[in-house]
Amino acid sequence: MTPTTTSYQRDACHGFLLLVFGTLLFPYTPNLIDGAIAQVVLQAVGGHRYVEALLAETVRSLDYVRE
């Protein structure tokens, strides 16, 4: 399988969104990329609604910090 320009652009978009969502949800943990954040990014890139997933992940991360 040979990488194409489209696949590079898609991967760059996924990486950027992982960076943004990871920074918003885990501002004090710079090296953590959770599997749930990856799912949110894939939903956003795929054109699906991601608000519910982002809200659920935010609540989950706040609950984790509180413990």
Secondary structure, DSSP 4 states (H G I P E B T S, - for coil): ----HHHHHHHHHHHHHHHHHHHHH-TT-TT---HHHHHHHHHHHTT---HHHHHHHHHHHHHHHH-
